[in-house]
Amino acid sequence: MYFLGYRFPETDNEAMAAILGKVKSCRGRSGINVVLGPDINHTHVRRLDGLFRHADIQATHPIPLFAQDFMTVYAMNSANDQRG
């Protein structure tokens, strides 16, 4: 599972609860790959990791890319996988 582009206000508890509930219900065995930018120590990455941990979602793996960069590489890899 991949989590890209976390950007909602800290005070939006309804959105947080909905996202955490959905992630918890469909997380894979390999964990959640978090793509929020190149700085994996950024406040947004640490906050999301904290939210996941407190919701008992333990396995998070930060990927140090912006979402648009990740999507470009993901699309290239998918195209190569289909070719052969």
C-alpha positions in Angstrom: 0.0 0.0 0.0 1.2 3.5 -0.8 0.2 6.7 1.0 0.9 9.8 -1.1 0.5 13.5 -0.4 -0.8 13.9 3.1 -2.1 17.5 3.3 -5.1 18.2 5.5 -5.4 20.6 8.4 -4.4 19.3 11.9 -7.9 20.2 13.1 -9.8 18.1 10.6 -10.5 15.1 12.9 -13.2 13.7 10.7 -10.8 13.4 7.7 -8.1 11.9 10.0 -10.5 9.3 11.4 -11.7 8.3 7.9 -8.2 8.0 6.5 -6.9 6.1 9.5 -9.9 3.7 9.5 -9.5 3.0 5.8 -5.7 2.4 6.1 -6.2 0.1 9.0 -8.9 -1.9 7.2 -6.9 -2.5 4.0 -3.2 -2.5 5.0 -1.0 -5.2 3.5 1.4 -7.5 5.2 4.4 -5.6 3.8 3.3 -2.3 5.4 2.6 1.2 4.2 4.9 3.1 1.9 4.7 6.8 2.7 5.6 9.3 0.0 5.5 12.8 1.3 8.7 14.4 0.0 12.4 13.9 0.1 12.9 14.8 3.8 11.8 11.7 5.7 12.3 13.6 8.9 9.9 16.4 7.9 7.1 17.3 10.4 4.4 15.9 8.0 6.2 12.5 7.8 6.7 12.3 11.6 3.1 13.4 12.2 1.7 10.7 9.9 3.9 8.1 11.4 2.7 9.1 14.9 -0.9 8.9 13.8 -0.4 5.5 12.3 1.4 4.2 15.3 -1.2 5.4 17.7 -3.9 3.8 15.5 -1.9 0.5 15.8 -0.7 0.6 12.2 3.0 -0.2 12.8 4.8 -0.9 9.5 5.4 2.4 7.7 8.2 2.9 5.2 9.1 6.5 4.2 10.1 6.9 0.6 12.2 10.0 0.1 10.5 11.4 -3.1 7.9 13.9 -3.9 4.6 12.3 -5.0 5.0 13.4 -8.7 8.5 12.0 -8.8 7.4 8.7 -7.3 4.5 8.4 -9.8 6.9 9.0 -12.7 9.2 6.2 -11.5 6.3 3.9 -10.7 4.8 4.4 -14.2 8.2 3.7 -15.8 8.7 0.5 -13.7 5.2 -0.7 -14.5 5.7 -0.1 -18.2 9.0 -2.1 -18.1 7.3 -4.9 -16.2 4.6 -5.2 -18.8 7.1 -5.4 -21.6 8.9 -8.3 -20.3 
